[in-house]
Amino acid sequence: MQRQTIIGLFAIAAVAAVLLIAHLHTAEKPFVLPDHLSDAYLKEVGPVQFQDNLLELANKGELKQSGHELLHEVGEYLFEYYGPAGVASCKPYFDHGCYNGFILHQPIDTLGPSLLECQKAGDDALLGCIHAAGHVALASTHYDIPPALTICSTLAATYATSTLRTCVFGVFMETAFPHLRPQRDGNTSWESSKEDLSFPCDSKQIRPQYRPGCWRMQGTLIGNMAGVKQTVKICDALSDSAQRIACFDGFSDYYFYTTDINTQKIFDACNYTGSLASKNICLIAFVKRSIYYGQLDPMPGEICARIDPSAKAQCEQTRTDLNAPFDVKSSSDAL
């Protein structure tokens, strides 16, 4: 009897040991961002899981580098290993960084199959892909803006007219911060300067339909050149509502991290506007920027709680709409 009891105890201990080992193997390890994002690492973790992990890190306030640029690398990886179908594994996190990287280094005349897959993947995918196509379009014209804008018109007409602003934004972003050819092929004629903070958006060569996309970049550039108050004043003075919204969107890009993600500093900056309508546009721009950069809380909620009652419903709707893609996370890759 004693012998059977001892055998039984050994059996129970053996089962417990097996279960413990299994638990240790399957327990989720804490995510640690590697110093170098290699292909081997992405293959091991999985590109979708990596994007979800990065978003979670940002939500905890523990991401100390650009999630957007990291997701550029994920997009490049997906195209290199899976071709056009790889875009299905991109997420819209960090201002569509994965979609940007997916397209950015493809030649302009070979983008068709990839853009079709982006279109199939949904609105967020198409916006991110077409923005990157704007970068590619400018590089393909040797940094001459008018023909690059014509390419954007063609792309918008082909895939979705709503993508024109983001494509044009890509063109002007490539002008200011060239990703593809740092020397801009020697063409610097379209650069902004402190002497004319509205150039090139006010140039007669930039047709009206392209100006919102131009001001989307210009709001950031003016911030870098002239600071907060001057930028807000220039954005506020734009009579065209689409251009004014785009300018404040650009300003939020410049100022978001400068504030150390401080809601009060954002209200202080937006108070430089001359009208309640512009102040509301400015504040909602930061709601968008916060969510795009992976900071889902608490800033968007704080802004919407304090914004003027006339804009509260729009603020909350913006927050709900932009949060929707982040609510659907998957630990398994699409490919």
Secondary structure, 3 states (H helix, E strand, C coil): CHHHHHHHHHHHHHHHHHHHHHHHHHCCCCCCCCCCCCHHHHHHHCHHHHHHHHHHHHHCCCCCCCHHHHHHHHHHHHHHHHHHHHHHHCCCHHHHHHHHHHHHCCCHHHCHHHHHHHHHHCHHHHHHHHHHHHHHHHHHCCCCHHHHHHHHHHHHHHHCHHHHHHHHHHHHHHHHCCCCCCCHHHCCCCCCECCECCCCCCCCCCCHHHHHHHHHHHHHHHHHHHCHHHHHHHHHHCCCHHHHHHHHHHHHHHHCHHHCCCHHHHHHHHCCCCCHHHHHHHHHHHHHHHHHCCCCCCHHHHHHHHCCHHHHHHHHHHHHHHHHHHHCCCCCCCC
